[in-house]
Amino acid sequence: MGVNISRFFRGKGLGAFVVVIVFTFAFRSSEPAQAIGAQKYLSDGKAAFEKDDYDAAISNLNKAVHADPKSADALYYRGASYFAKNQIDEALADFNQAVAVDPKFDAAYVGIGRVYSNRNESGKAIQAFNKAIEINPKNGAAIENRATENLTKDGFEAMVGELEKVAEIFPDFGVYMYIKGHSDGQGDPHHMISLATTFINDAHTAAEIRSGMYLNRAIAYTAIRNFDKAIDDATKAIDRAPNFVGYSVRTEIYTKQLIPFFRDMDSGMKIDRQKFQALCQNVIADSSDALRLAPPVMLVRAQLLESRSGCYLGLGDYDRAMADYSKINTIYSKPTYYGYRGRAKAYVLKGEYDKAIADFTKSLDFPDPLKNIFLIKDETYFGRGKAYLQKGDFEKAVADFTAAIEIDLESNVLYRVRAEAYLKKGDYDNAIADATTSIAKFESRGVMYGSEFSENGFHAYRVRAQAYRKMGKTALANADEKKAIELETESEKGKPNDAKMSKPN
């Protein structure tokens, strides 16, 4: 199986890559500390760091450094812990001290580069990554970081070339990206099924190749939405070779099956909750196994965390969801739009609206080209507007929904939520106008299948009915309420009211 990572990225645009490209720390096993006490503190500090308990890590590593000021590993891990807590100055001081103690400590140079990247000092960041690669040409973390820092200077193709070097260092990453290319629609799935079946049925096929063919066929079955056969093949591959690639592929198959569930939940439709929970538990189990076995290529880890965090949210485990979103932020050199926005959604669901608003605001302010390329800034205004609405700050809710509408004039849901804000504000004329616009867009376009913007129409009728009732227009209110009940009944049955309702965005 050849590895051609450019197949995965080509044609997807820079934004698709920005979603997942990450800056990683490289780790090295610690050398014996100068004293038994120092080594124990170092060991305890590293263990706490791996568990994302950075305060405990720093506490233990402070003791390790006090016992042995020449412990480069203790300095390095303390610096990494400071970095994870966004204490950038302290992190840089420790990384610099680590290389002063051990000038050949390539991982510490990666840490230095990450600090400069965080500060938007790209030139100094690249110098540090180059130094790490000079010391250790197989430092995949340094190559991955340098690829990103060089992106604006040398272009997309140069970055892909760097990632192919990472795939040479971590072959499983290459296999993963090869299979991932097929999962995102590259190639003919029917041809892949036929080819993989030929290899699987050939008694002379080597065990390793057979396992890979099961995964290829699983992805092809996923492309044609034959999820039962896809899961069966992925499970056979895992049974033969339980590695992160197999668990990642099966995670993705389960995740794709969740898309209609999340869509229906956003639209207010009832779902088969038992099936949804079973799929989410499978995603959490497989993504956790994949994370445990994955190579230190954070592009992979970020995607797995995204899948797992979404399921934690869907299951109401908001604390774990927030932990995963926060983790995504710690594995980037700079905090990410996705990490802030995901955590903000969890805060909304927990009812912690001030924290949600703070994170939504950070995601809006963050200079991430992803927001503009994928036009998902409107979803962030939408999310923050909902937080303001729940908090009772209707003026700011209207302002955010208006900002979202200016980005996406065709969203029936945005007009509906602004109508709701006007209604609660007591501005019934504007509430009726927006609800009417939402209804018109719904009737002309049907359900808008998006991560945030699914709608089945009855909400807008209900908002307009409430506004009419407040204005004393009882007949109009009753008519809208009747229509809302009809549409909601259809939604609960899971059957579109007409052909238009199944029309994708």
C-alpha positions as CSV (number, residue, x, y, z in Angstrom):
1,M,0.0,0.0,0.0
2,G,1.6,3.3,-1.1
3,V,1.5,6.4,0.9
4,N,0.5,9.6,-0.8
5,I,-0.6,12.1,1.8
6,S,-1.2,14.8,-0.8
7,R,-4.2,12.8,-2.1
8,F,-5.9,13.5,1.2
9,F,-5.2,17.2,1.2
10,R,-5.4,18.1,-2.4
11,G,-8.5,19.9,-3.4
12,K,-9.7,20.4,0.1
13,G,-8.3,23.9,0.5
14,L,-6.1,25.3,3.3
15,G,-9.0,25.6,5.7
16,A,-9.5,21.8,5.9
17,F,-6.0,21.4,6.9
18,V,-6.0,24.3,9.4
19,V,-8.8,22.4,11.3
20,V,-6.4,19.7,12.2
21,I,-2.8,20.8,11.8
22,V,-1.3,20.9,15.3
23,F,1.9,21.7,17.1
24,T,3.3,18.9,19.1
25,F,5.7,18.4,21.9
26,A,8.3,15.7,21.3
27,F,9.0,13.6,24.4
28,R,12.1,11.7,25.3
29,S,12.5,9.2,28.1
30,S,14.1,10.8,31.1
31,E,17.7,10.1,32.1
32,P,18.4,9.0,35.6
33,A,18.1,11.9,38.0
34,Q,21.0,12.8,40.3
35,A,19.1,11.7,43.4
36,I,16.5,9.1,44.2
37,G,14.2,11.9,45.5
38,A,14.6,14.0,42.4
39,Q,13.8,11.0,40.2
40,K,10.6,10.2,42.1
41,Y,9.4,13.8,41.9
42,L,10.3,13.7,38.1
43,S,8.4,10.5,37.7
44,D,5.4,11.8,39.6
45,G,5.5,15.1,37.6
46,K,5.6,13.3,34.3
47,A,2.7,11.1,35.3
48,A,0.6,14.1,36.3
49,F,1.5,15.8,33.1
50,E,0.3,12.8,31.0
51,K,-3.0,13.0,32.9
52,D,-3.3,16.7,32.1
53,D,-3.0,17.6,35.8
54,Y,-0.6,20.5,35.2
55,D,-0.8,22.0,38.7
56,A,0.2,18.7,40.2
57,A,2.9,18.3,37.6
58,I,4.4,21.7,38.3
59,S,4.3,21.0,42.0
60,N,6.3,17.7,41.7
61,L,8.6,19.1,39.1
62,N,9.4,22.1,41.3
63,K,10.7,19.6,43.8
64,A,12.6,17.7,41.2
65,V,14.4,20.8,40.0
66,H,15.1,21.9,43.6
67,A,16.6,18.4,44.2
68,D,18.5,18.4,40.9
69,P,18.8,21.8,39.2
70,K,20.7,20.0,36.3
71,S,17.7,17.8,35.4
72,A,17.0,18.8,31.9
73,D,13.9,16.5,31.8
74,A,12.4,18.1,34.9
75,L,12.9,21.5,33.4
76,Y,11.4,20.4,30.1
77,Y,8.3,18.8,31.6
78,R,7.8,21.8,33.8
79,G,8.1,24.1,30.8
80,A,5.5,21.9,28.9
81,S,3.2,22.1,31.9
82,Y,3.5,25.9,32.1
83,F,2.8,26.0,28.3
84,A,-0.3,24.0,28.7
85,K,-1.5,26.5,31.4
86,N,-0.7,29.3,29.0
87,Q,2.1,30.6,31.2
88,I,4.3,31.3,28.2
89,D,7.1,33.3,29.9
90,E,7.7,30.6,32.5
91,A,7.6,27.9,29.8
92,L,10.3,29.7,27.7
93,A,12.5,30.1,30.7
94,D,12.4,26.4,31.5
95,F,12.9,25.3,27.9
96,N,15.9,27.6,27.6
97,Q,17.4,26.3,30.8
98,A,16.8,22.7,29.6
99,V,18.9,23.3,26.5
100,A,21.5,25.2,28.6
101,V,21.9,22.0,30.6
102,D,21.7,19.7,27.6
103,P,22.5,21.5,24.3
104,K,21.4,18.3,22.4
105,F,17.9,18.2,23.9
106,D,15.9,18.4,20.7
107,A,12.5,18.2,22.4
108,A,13.3,21.3,24.4
109,Y,14.0,23.2,21.1
110,V,10.6,22.1,19.9
111,G,9.2,23.7,23.1
112,I,11.1,26.9,22.4
113,G,9.7,27.0,18.9
114,R,6.2,26.5,20.2
115,V,6.6,29.5,22.5
116,Y,7.7,31.7,19.7
117,S,4.9,30.4,17.5
118,N,2.5,31.3,20.2
119,R,4.0,34.8,20.2
120,N,3.7,35.0,16.4
121,E,7.5,35.3,16.1
122,S,7.6,32.9,13.2
123,G,11.3,33.5,12.3
124,K,12.5,32.5,15.8
125,A,10.1,29.6,15.9
126,I,11.5,28.2,12.6
127,Q,15.0,28.6,13.9
128,A,14.2,26.5,17.0
129,F,12.5,23.8,14.9
130,N,15.4,23.7,12.5
131,K,17.8,23.3,15.5
132,A,15.7,20.4,16.8
133,I,15.8,18.7,13.3
134,E,19.5,19.3,13.0
135,I,20.0,17.5,16.3
136,N,17.5,14.7,15.5
137,P,16.4,14.5,11.8
138,K,13.6,12.1,12.9
139,N,12.0,14.5,15.3
140,G,8.5,14.3,13.7
141,A,7.1,17.0,16.1
142,A,9.7,19.5,14.9
143,I,9.0,18.7,11.2
144,E,5.2,19.0,11.8
145,N,5.7,22.4,13.5
146,R,8.0,23.7,10.9
147,A,5.6,22.7,8.1
148,T,3.0,24.9,9.6
149,E,5.2,27.9,10.3
150,N,6.5,27.7,6.7
151,L,3.1,27.4,5.2
152,T,2.6,31.1,4.4
153,K,6.1,31.5,3.1
154,D,6.6,28.3,1.0
155,G,3.0,27.3,0.3
156,F,0.8,24.3,0.6
157,E,2.8,21.8,-1.4
158,A,5.9,22.4,0.7
159,M,3.8,21.7,3.8
160,V,2.5,18.4,2.4
161,G,6.0,17.4,1.6
162,E,7.0,17.9,5.2
163,L,4.1,15.8,6.4
164,E,5.2,13.0,4.1
165,K,8.5,13.1,6.0
166,V,6.4,12.7,9.2
167,A,4.7,9.6,7.6
168,E,8.2,8.1,7.0
169,I,9.0,8.5,10.7
170,F,5.6,7.1,11.8
171,P,4.5,4.6,9.2
172,D,1.1,4.1,10.9
173,F,0.4,7.8,10.2
174,G,1.0,7.2,6.5
175,V,-1.3,4.3,6.4
176,Y,-4.0,6.3,8.3
177,M,-3.8,9.2,5.9
178,Y,-3.9,6.8,2.9
179,I,-7.1,5.2,4.2
180,K,-8.4,8.6,5.3
181,G,-8.2,9.8,1.7
182,H,-10.6,7.1,0.6
183,S,-12.9,7.9,3.5
184,D,-13.3,11.4,2.3
185,G,-14.5,10.4,-1.1
186,Q,-11.4,9.8,-3.2
187,G,-11.6,6.9,-5.5
188,D,-14.4,4.6,-6.6
189,P,-15.8,2.8,-3.5
190,H,-17.2,-0.1,-5.6
191,H,-13.9,-0.7,-7.2
192,M,-12.2,-0.6,-3.8
193,I,-14.6,-3.2,-2.5
194,S,-13.9,-5.5,-5.4
195,L,-10.2,-5.0,-5.2
196,A,-10.1,-5.5,-1.4
197,T,-12.3,-8.6,-1.6
198,T,-9.9,-10.1,-4.1
199,F,-7.0,-9.7,-1.7
200,I,-9.0,-10.9,1.3
201,N,-10.2,-14.1,-0.5
202,D,-6.7,-14.9,-1.7
203,A,-5.2,-17.5,0.6
204,H,-1.7,-16.2,-0.2
205,T,-2.4,-12.7,1.0
206,A,-0.1,-11.8,3.9
207,A,-1.8,-11.2,7.3
208,E,-0.7,-7.5,7.4
209,I,-2.0,-6.9,3.9
210,R,-5.3,-8.7,4.7
211,S,-5.9,-6.5,7.7
212,G,-5.3,-3.4,5.6
213,M,-7.7,-4.6,3.0
214,Y,-10.4,-5.1,5.6
215,L,-9.9,-1.5,6.6
216,N,-10.0,-0.3,2.9
217,R,-13.1,-2.2,2.3
218,A,-14.7,-0.9,5.5
219,I,-14.1,2.7,4.3
220,A,-15.5,1.8,0.9
221,Y,-18.6,0.3,2.5
222,T,-18.9,3.5,4.6
223,A,-18.8,5.6,1.5
224,I,-21.9,3.8,0.2
225,R,-23.5,3.9,3.6
226,N,-23.4,0.2,4.2
227,F,-22.5,0.7,7.9
228,D,-23.1,-2.9,9.1
229,K,-20.6,-4.3,6.6
230,A,-18.2,-1.5,7.3
231,I,-18.2,-2.1,11.1
232,D,-17.9,-5.9,10.5
233,D,-14.8,-5.3,8.3
234,A,-13.2,-2.8,10.7
235,T,-13.8,-5.2,13.6
236,K,-12.1,-8.0,11.7
237,A,-9.1,-5.8,11.0
238,I,-8.9,-4.8,14.7
239,D,-9.1,-8.4,15.8
240,R,-6.2,-9.3,13.6
241,A,-4.1,-6.2,14.3
242,P,-5.4,-4.0,17.2
243,N,-3.7,-0.7,16.3
244,F,-4.7,2.9,16.3
245,V,-5.5,2.9,12.5
246,G,-8.2,0.2,13.0
247,Y,-9.7,1.9,16.0
248,S,-9.6,5.3,14.2
249,V,-11.4,3.9,11.2
250,R,-14.1,2.3,13.3
251,T,-14.4,5.6,15.2
252,E,-15.1,7.4,12.0
253,I,-17.7,4.8,10.8
254,Y,-19.6,5.2,14.1
255,T,-19.2,9.0,13.9
256,K,-20.7,9.1,10.4
257,Q,-23.7,7.2,11.6
258,L,-24.3,9.9,14.2
259,I,-24.6,12.8,11.7
260,P,-28.4,12.4,11.2
261,F,-28.9,12.0,15.0
262,F,-27.2,15.3,15.7
263,R,-29.0,16.9,12.8
264,D,-32.4,15.8,14.1
265,M,-31.5,16.8,17.7
266,D,-30.6,20.3,16.4
267,S,-33.9,20.5,14.6
268,G,-36.0,19.5,17.6
269,M,-37.0,16.1,16.3
270,K,-37.2,13.1,18.6
271,I,-34.5,10.5,18.0
272,D,-33.9,6.8,18.9
273,R,-32.1,7.8,22.1
274,Q,-31.0,4.2,22.9
275,K,-29.3,3.8,19.5
276,F,-27.7,7.2,19.7
277,Q,-26.3,6.4,23.1
278,A,-24.9,3.1,21.9
279,L,-23.2,4.7,18.9
280,C,-21.7,7.4,21.1
281,Q,-20.4,4.9,23.6
282,N,-18.8,3.1,20.7
283,V,-17.2,6.3,19.5
284,I,-15.9,7.1,23.0
285,A,-14.5,3.6,23.5
286,D,-12.8,3.4,20.1
287,S,-11.5,6.9,20.0
288,S,-10.0,6.4,23.5
289,D,-8.3,3.2,22.4
290,A,-7.0,5.0,19.3
291,L,-5.6,7.8,21.4
292,R,-3.9,5.3,23.6
293,L,-2.2,3.7,20.7
294,A,-1.7,6.6,18.3
295,P,1.8,7.9,17.3
296,P,2.8,11.3,18.6
297,V,1.3,13.0,15.5
298,M,-1.3,15.4,16.9
299,L,-3.1,15.9,13.6
300,V,-4.5,12.4,14.4
301,R,-5.1,13.1,18.1
302,A,-7.0,16.3,17.4
303,Q,-9.4,14.5,15.1
304,L,-10.0,11.8,17.6
305,L,-10.6,14.3,20.4
306,E,-13.1,16.1,18.2
307,S,-15.1,12.9,17.7
308,R,-15.0,12.0,21.4
309,S,-15.9,15.5,22.6
310,G,-18.9,15.6,20.4
311,C,-20.2,12.4,21.9
312,Y,-19.6,13.6,25.4
313,L,-21.7,16.7,24.6
314,G,-24.4,14.5,23.1
315,L,-24.5,12.3,26.2
316,G,-24.6,15.2,28.6
317,D,-21.1,14.6,30.0
318,Y,-20.2,18.2,29.7
319,D,-17.2,18.1,32.0
320,R,-15.4,15.5,29.9
321,A,-16.4,17.4,26.8
322,M,-14.8,20.5,28.1
323,A,-11.7,18.6,29.1
324,D,-11.3,17.3,25.5
325,Y,-11.9,20.7,24.0
326,S,-9.3,22.2,26.4
327,K,-6.9,19.4,25.5
328,I,-7.2,20.3,21.8
329,N,-6.2,23.8,22.8
330,T,-3.1,22.6,24.7
331,I,-1.8,20.6,21.8
332,Y,-1.8,23.6,19.5
333,S,0.9,26.2,19.8
334,K,-1.9,28.8,19.8
335,P,-5.3,28.2,21.3
336,T,-7.7,27.3,18.5
337,Y,-11.0,28.5,17.3
338,Y,-12.4,25.0,17.4
339,G,-11.3,24.4,21.0
340,Y,-12.8,27.6,22.3
341,R,-16.1,27.2,20.4
342,G,-16.6,23.6,21.4
343,R,-16.0,24.4,25.0
344,A,-18.4,27.4,24.8
345,K,-21.1,25.1,23.6
346,A,-20.5,22.8,26.6
347,Y,-20.8,25.9,28.9
348,V,-24.1,26.8,27.3
349,L,-25.5,23.3,27.9
350,K,-24.3,23.5,31.5
351,G,-26.0,26.9,31.9
352,E,-22.7,28.7,32.6
353,Y,-23.5,31.5,30.1
354,D,-20.8,34.0,31.1
355,K,-18.1,31.4,30.6
356,A,-19.8,30.4,27.3
357,I,-19.8,34.0,26.1
358,A,-16.2,34.5,27.1
359,D,-15.1,31.4,25.0
360,F,-17.3,32.3,22.0
361,T,-15.8,35.8,22.1
362,K,-12.3,34.4,22.1
363,S,-13.1,32.2,19.2
364,L,-14.5,35.2,17.3
365,D,-11.4,37.3,18.1
366,F,-9.0,34.5,17.3
367,P,-7.0,35.2,14.0
368,D,-7.8,31.8,12.6
369,P,-8.4,31.7,8.8
370,L,-10.6,28.7,9.3
371,K,-13.4,31.0,10.4
372,N,-13.4,32.8,7.0
373,I,-12.7,29.8,4.8
374,F,-15.6,27.7,6.1
375,L,-17.9,30.6,6.9
376,I,-18.6,29.2,10.3
377,K,-18.2,32.5,12.0
378,D,-21.9,32.8,11.7
379,E,-22.4,29.7,13.8
380,T,-20.2,31.3,16.5
381,Y,-22.4,34.5,16.5
382,F,-25.4,32.2,16.7
383,G,-23.9,30.3,19.7
384,R,-23.0,33.5,21.6
385,G,-26.4,34.9,20.7
386,K,-28.1,31.9,22.2
387,A,-26.0,32.3,25.4
388,Y,-27.1,36.0,25.6
389,L,-30.7,35.0,25.0
390,Q,-30.6,32.4,27.8
391,K,-28.9,35.0,30.1
392,G,-31.7,37.5,29.4
393,D,-29.5,40.0,27.5
394,F,-31.8,40.4,24.6
395,E,-30.1,43.5,23.0
396,K,-26.8,41.6,22.6
397,A,-28.6,38.5,21.5
398,V,-30.3,40.5,18.7
399,A,-26.9,42.0,17.7
400,D,-25.2,38.6,17.5
401,F,-28.1,37.0,15.5
402,T,-28.0,40.1,13.2
403,A,-24.2,39.6,12.7
404,A,-24.8,35.9,11.8
405,I,-27.6,36.8,9.4
406,E,-25.3,39.3,7.6
407,I,-23.0,36.3,6.9
408,D,-25.7,33.9,6.0
409,L,-28.8,35.6,4.6
410,E,-30.5,32.3,3.7
411,S,-30.6,30.6,7.1
412,N,-34.2,30.2,8.2
413,V,-33.0,29.4,11.7
414,L,-31.1,32.6,12.2
415,Y,-34.3,34.6,11.5
416,R,-36.2,32.4,13.8
417,V,-33.9,32.8,16.8
418,R,-33.7,36.6,16.2
419,A,-37.5,36.6,16.2
420,E,-37.4,34.8,19.6
421,A,-35.0,37.5,20.9
422,Y,-37.3,40.2,19.7
423,L,-40.3,38.4,21.3
424,K,-38.6,38.3,24.7
425,K,-37.6,41.9,24.3
426,G,-41.2,42.9,23.7
427,D,-40.6,44.0,20.1
428,Y,-43.5,42.0,18.6
429,D,-43.6,43.7,15.2
430,N,-40.0,42.7,14.5
431,A,-40.6,39.2,16.0
432,I,-43.4,38.7,13.6
433,A,-41.4,40.0,10.7
434,D,-38.5,37.7,11.4
435,A,-40.6,34.6,12.1
436,T,-42.5,35.2,8.8
437,T,-39.1,35.4,7.0
438,S,-38.0,32.2,8.7
439,I,-41.2,30.4,7.6
440,A,-40.9,31.6,4.1
441,K,-37.3,30.4,3.8
442,F,-38.3,27.1,5.4
443,E,-41.1,26.6,3.0
444,S,-38.9,27.4,0.0
445,R,-35.8,25.5,1.0
446,G,-36.8,23.0,3.6
447,V,-34.5,21.6,6.3
448,M,-31.0,23.1,6.3
449,Y,-28.7,20.3,7.2
450,G,-25.9,21.9,9.2
451,S,-24.2,21.3,12.5
452,E,-26.1,24.2,14.0
453,F,-28.8,25.2,11.5
454,S,-31.3,22.4,11.2
455,E,-34.9,23.4,11.4
456,N,-38.3,21.8,10.7
457,G,-40.4,24.9,10.7
458,F,-42.6,24.5,13.7
459,H,-40.4,26.6,16.0
460,A,-41.0,29.7,13.8
461,Y,-44.7,29.2,13.7
462,R,-44.8,28.9,17.5
463,V,-42.7,32.1,18.0
464,R,-45.0,34.0,15.6
465,A,-48.1,32.6,17.4
466,Q,-46.8,33.9,20.7
467,A,-46.1,37.4,19.2
468,Y,-49.6,37.5,17.7
469,R,-51.1,36.5,21.0
470,K,-49.2,39.2,22.9
471,M,-50.7,41.7,20.4
472,G,-54.2,40.3,20.9
473,K,-54.5,38.8,17.5
474,T,-56.0,35.5,18.7
475,A,-57.2,34.1,15.4
476,L,-53.8,34.4,13.8
477,A,-52.1,33.0,16.9
478,N,-54.4,30.0,16.9
479,A,-53.8,29.3,13.2
480,D,-50.0,29.4,13.7
481,E,-50.2,27.2,16.8
482,K,-52.2,24.7,14.9
483,K,-49.6,24.7,12.1
484,A,-46.8,24.3,14.6
485,I,-48.5,21.3,16.1
486,E,-48.9,19.7,12.7
487,L,-45.3,20.2,11.8
488,E,-44.0,19.0,15.2
489,T,-46.1,15.9,14.9
490,E,-44.5,15.1,11.6
491,S,-41.1,15.8,13.1
492,E,-41.7,13.4,16.0
493,K,-42.7,10.7,13.6
494,G,-39.4,11.3,11.8
495,K,-41.3,11.8,8.5
496,P,-40.9,14.9,6.4
497,N,-44.0,16.9,5.9
498,D,-43.3,17.1,2.1
499,A,-40.5,16.6,-0.3
500,K,-39.1,20.0,0.4
501,M,-38.3,19.1,4.0
502,S,-35.7,16.5,3.0
503,K,-34.0,18.9,0.7
504,P,-30.3,19.4,1.8
505,N,-28.8,22.8,2.2
